[in-house]
Amino acid sequence: MNAPREQVIKMYAAREEIYPREINGRYARLRWLFVWLTQLAFYCTPWLQWNGRQALLFDLGARKFYIFGLVLWPQDFIYLAVLLIISAYLLFLATAIAGRVWCGFACPQTVYTEIFLWLERKIEGKRSARIALDRQPLSARKLGKKTAKHLAWGAVALWTGFTFVGYFTPIRSLLGEVMTLSFGPWEWFWVLFYSVATYGNAGWMREQVCKYMCPYARFQSSMFDRDTLIITYDARRGEPRAPLSRNGNGNGGSCIDCSLCVQVCPAGIDIRNGLQYECIGCASCVDACNTVMDKTGQARGLVRYSTERAMDEHLTPTEIRRRALRPRVKIYTAVLGLIVLAACTSLYLRMPLKLDVIRDRGSMGREVEDGMIENVYRLQIMNTSEQAHVYKIAVSGIDTLRVADADTVRVEATETRAHPVRLRAAHGAGHAGSNKIAVTLTAVDDPSLHVQESAVFIVPR
């Protein structure tokens, strides 16, 4: 008897190259509008100036975040956490209403894939030309086109990496370092790292990032319900599929099985098979199908944004919009509004002055000339505003307690200063041991800027 053959079981399927077809339409124009808006904001914002500095700068070395007129310090980290919470709630709200609209129109992966695909089309040609080029043996023509494409991708990726680092290192000085090749090692690393990530994700991996790397694709369904807008195929109207010649005789549904909806899909899926986790909601298939419906003289909307409930119950657009304002959406909106209101109120009432009073432990309370009792402190003053101020130091808590040195100190804008100060009280004032006192700091030019911190004044026994 012959020995049984060994069976090879593949644990994964090889990736099939996807060649998205270019399509024009309402959603394609909307997608390119978001490409322009997001990239203008990303590439231009680091060059904006505010009070003689970069308007948006996350200076990790100095531990200061400059956000236009706002300066955040490590003590203000809570605001960054709140910003992330607000972003998460916005994503949940958008997903509950319109599915993966973020993925389809504004996600950086989608945006840069669109840019890289546009460059690919300009250099290698349309879909059929790209497929033919990849199937050809290596030649000077093929090598030239591929080289030009990858050089264009590399240029966009490098500029993107440079701009990204420009949010953490002042971009104007960074440009000077690039021109003189005096980059620091960390700047080099992050520029190249982000450039390689952009080049690899948008140029090579593309839909695989959305399918396998992005967790959002996996848990999005938990945020969907029957009233969430998704890309849908009207099977009642479209089936059975038949070529145009048969459909014209009334022998089939509205779908002529042209497969354009599959050819334009950046994820390579067939929306006619129902909602799939790979679908990013870009609506390219909607534009493609509407184009075909126009050419065949049929009504648009065979593939469209709709909801499961609308498809089952044949709801009108007005009824769909009414169902969108359901309790879940109202709760998300209310919670989001409260968080935004609380954050804005906190920022408005935030005191741009911080004070820490640290007593010199190496010098206990001591008796000096005239029988005065003296304690030495270090005032850690943090001026978080973008204006220099002169502050007056005042003390209270013990009769006759006063500042032995100059009672004013100047702190420059967005600076921290350690200021030594000696406090004295007359002999017999207070009780032996620890006495609670208060140190108050008030801006001379703006009395509304004041802060008070407690401290301990030691009277020798």
N, C-alpha and C positions, 0 to 999 in steps of 0.2 A: 504493500500500500504506500501511496505517496504521502510524505509528511505534509501536514497542513501548512498553508502559507501564512507567514506572519502578516498581520493586519496593522497598517500604520494609521494611527488616529491623530489627526491634527488638532491641537488644542486651540488654535486660532486660525482665522481665515486671513489670507493675504489681502491687503488693501487694494481695492479696485480704483484706479485713477478716475477722478471726476473732472469733467470739462464743462463747467456751467456755461450755458448759452446766454448771450447778452439779450436783455429784453427791455423794452421801453414801456412805460405806463405810469399810472398814478403813484403806486407804491415804490417803483424804482426811483422816481423823482424825489419822493419823500425820503427815501433812504440816502440818496446823494445829498439832500439838504442837510441831513444829520451828519454826514461825512464832513461837509464843509464847516458846519457849526462847531462840531467837536474838535476838528483839527485846527481851525483858526484859534479857538480858545486855548488848545494845548500848546501850539507852537508860538503864539503871540503873547500869552499872559506873562511868561518869565521876563519879557523885555519891557513890560510896563514899569514905570517909576512912580514912587509915592514918597513924598517928603524926602527926596534925595536918596532913596534906597529902592531896592527891588520890591515891587508891590506884593508879590506872593513868593515867599521864601521860607523854606523849612530848614533853618540853620541848625543842624544837629550839633556841630562843634560848639557853637555859642549857647546851645540849648534855648533857642528862641524861635518861635514860629511867627513870621510876619504875614498877616492876612489883610492886605490893604491898610486900613487905619487901625487894625487891631493887632496887638502884640501879645502872644501867649507864651507863658513860661512853663517850666515843668509842673509848677503848682496848679496850672490851669489845664492839666491833662484831661480833666473831666469833660471839658468842652469838646475835645476831639472824640472822646467816647460817645458823647451825645450826638455828634455829627454822624458817627457810624450807625447809631441806633436810628436816626432820622433817615439815613440812606436805606437801611434795611426795611423800615416801614414803608418808604416810598416804593421800594421794589415789591413788597408784598401787596401793596395797594394796586400798583400797576398790573401785577400778575393776576390778582383776583378779578380785575376788570377786563383786561385785554390779553391775558396769557403771556407769552414770551415776547412781548413787544420790545422790551429792553434788548433782548438777545438779537432780535431781527433788525434793529435800527440804530442802536447807540452803543452796544457793547464794543470795547476796543478790538476784540477778536474779529467781529463782523466788519468794523470800519476798516481795519488794516487789510483784511482779506479783500474787501472791495477795491482798495487802492492798489494792491498787488495784482489783482485780476485785471484791473484797467491797464496797468503797465504791460501785463502779459498779452492782452489783446492788441495793444498798440504795436508791440514788437513782433509777436508771432502770428497775429491775425485772428480771425474768428474761430469759432469752435471747431468746425470741420478742418480748417487749416492747422490748428494746434494738434488735433488728433493725427492728421497725416504727417505732420512734422515729427511727432514722437515715434511713429512707426517706421520712419525712414532710417536707413543706415547712417552712421556718422559721416558727415560731409562738411566741407568748409562753410557752406551756407547754414547748415544746422548748427554747427559749432559757433558761428558768428551770432546767430539769433539767440541761442541759449546764453552765450557770454554777455551779450547786451542786456538781456532780461535780468540776469543775476547781478550785473553791475548796477542796474537801475534799482533793483530790490535792495542791494547793499547800501546804496546812497541814501535811500529813504530810511532804512533801518539805522544807519549811523547817525543821521540827523535826528531821528527819534530818540536814540540813546543819549545823544548830547543834550537834547532838550530836556529829557527826563532828569538827568543829573543837574541841569540848570535850575531845577526847583529846590535843590539841596545845597548847591554851591552857587554863589552869585554868577549869573550866566555871562555877564560882560567880562568879568575877570577870568571866567572859564574859557571864553573865546580867546582872550589874550594868551592864556596858557597853551591852548591848542595851536595857535599861530606860531608860538615860539617853542613848541614841543617841550614845555616845562610842566606838563601834567604831573600831578601826584599819583602814586600807585593806586590809591582807592578810586580816584576819578577815572583812571584808565580802566580799572576793573569793572566799575558799574556802567560806564559807557559801552564797553564791549559786551558785557553781560546782557544788558537790555537790548542792544542792537542784535545780538545773536538770537535772543528770545523772540524779538519781533520778526526777524528774518525767517526763523524756523517755524514759528506758529502761523504766520500769515502766508508764507511762501510755500512751505512744504506740508505742514500738518493739517492746516485749515480745518475741515469738518471734524477731524479726529480730536481736536481740542474740545469741541463742543460735545462730541459723543462720549469720550472716554476720560477726559481730564477735568472738565467743568462739573462740579457737583450739582449745579443748578438744574441741569438736564435730568438728573436722577430724582430730585425731590419736588420738581415743579408740579407734578400731578397732585400732590397733597394740598396745593393751594388753588387747584381748579375746582369748580363745581359746574352744575348744569347751566349756569348763567354766565360763565366766563367766555369771552370772545376768543375763538380759536379759528385757525384755517380749516374750513370744512369743505367736503365734496358732497354735493347733493345727489346721492345715489338714486333717489326716486326719479329724478329728472334725467340723470345721465345714463342709467342702465336700461337695457343692455347696450354695451358699446358696439359700435359698428362703423365701418368706413363711411365717408361722406356720401358716396354714391348710394349706399343702402339707406342711410338716414334720410336722404332726400325723398325716398319712396315710403317713408314712414315705417321702416322695418327695424329701427333701433332708437336708442335714447339720444340725448343731446350730445353726449361724448362721442367724438369721432375717432377716439383712440389714436390721436396724433403724437402722443407722448411728449409734447412740448412742456407740460407741467413737470415732467421728470428731468428733461434736458436743462431747464433753467434753475433747478433746485441746487443750491450750494452743498446740500447734504446728500444729494443723490437718491432721495426717497420718492415714492409714489404716493402722493397725498390721497389718491383714490382708494388706498388701502386703509384709510382711517387715520386718526390721530396717532402719531408715533413720537417717542421721546426724542428722536433725532431732529424733529422739526423745530427750527428756531423762530418760526413765525415771521419770516421776512416778506411773505406775500408775493414772491416772484411768480409762483404758480398762479396766483390770482391775476396778475398782469398778463401772463401768457395765455391763460384760458379766456380772459375777456377779449384779447386780440383775436383769438380763433372764433369766438362767438360773433364778433363784429364782422369778420370775413364771411362767415356762413349765414349771416342774417338772423341769428338767434339772440335771445335776450341774454344779457350778461348775468353773472352770478352763479354759474354752475360750480365754480370754486370761489369761495368768498369768506370774508370774516363773518362768522355767525356763532351761535351757541347751540349746545346739544338740545336744550329745551326748544329753541326756535325751530330747529330742524324737525323735531318730533311733533311739535304742536302748531307748526306753520305760523309763527308769530310775525307780525309786521315790524319794520324798523322802529316805529314808535314804541311798540310793546317791548322790544329788546332793550331800548334805552331806559324804559321805565323799570324793567327788571334789573338793570345794572345797579340801581340805587337800592340794593337789598341790605338787610341788617349787617351782614358781614362787612360790606364796603363802608357803611356808615360808622361802624365801630373802628375800623382801620383809620378812617378819616378823622374821627373825633380824637383818638389816641394820638395820631400824628400831629393834629392841631395843638393839642395840649402840650406835647413835648416841645414843639417849635415855639409856642408862646412862652413856656417856662424858660427855655434856653435864651430867647431874645430878651426877656425880662431880666434874667440873671446877668447877661452881658451888659445891658443898659445900666444896671445898678452896680456893676462890678467896680470896686475901688482900685484905681491904677496905682496904688501905693501899698507896699507891704513892709512890715517891720518885725524883726526878731531882736529881742533883748537878751544878750548872753553875758552873764556875770563872770568876771575874771576869777576863776577858782584858785589861781595861784596867788591871789592877793585878797585875803579875807578883810572884813571890816577892820579899819585901823584908825587910831587917833592921830591927827595931824596938828599943825599949828593952830593956835587959838582954841584948842580943845575940840575942834570939829571932828566928827566921825565921817570917814571917807570910804566909799566903795567904788570900784572900777568896773565898767561895763564896756561891751562892744555892741554897738547898734548896727545890725545888718539891715541896710535900707535898700529897698528895691523900687526903683521908679519905672513902672511898666508903661508909662505914657511916652509919647514922642515929643515931649517938650521938657527942657531942663527946668528944675524948680529949686528954690531955696526954701528949706524947711526949718521951722522953729521948733526947738526941743523944749518941752515943758514936763515937769514931774510933779506928782502929788501923792498923798498917802501919809506923809509925816510932816508935821509942822516944821518950818524952817528949812525943809529939804530944797536944795537948789542945784543947778548945774554949775560946777566949779569952772569949767572952760567956756569957750564961746558957745552960745546956745543956738547957733544956726549952722546949717550944713548945706552945701550945694551938691546936688546929684544930677548928672547929665541924663539926657533922654535915653530910655531903655537901658539903663545901667544899674549895676548893683555896687554899693559902696559899704565897706566896713569902717565905721566911725567910732573911735574910742572916746569915751566920755567918763568924767569923774563926777559923782554925785556926793554932796556933803550935807550933813545935818548937824545942828548944834548939839553939844553934849547934853544929855538928859532927854533929848527928843526921842520918842519911840520907846520901846521896851527892849530889854536885853534879849538877844537872839534874832530870829527872823521877823522882819516887818514887811507886810505886803505894800507895794507901791505901784504906781502906774506911770508909764512913760508915754507921752503924747507927742505925735509928730504932725505938724500942720504946715501946709504950703503957704508961704508969705503972700504970694500973688493970687492965691485961690483958696480961701479958708474952707471951702467945701471938701478939699482934699486933706483929710486928716485921718489918722489911725492911732489906736491906743493899744498898748500891750502891757501886761502885768509883769512884775519882776519882784525880787526879794532884796531888801536892804538889811544887811547884817550889822547889828549893834553889839560890840564886844561886851562880855559879861564882866 
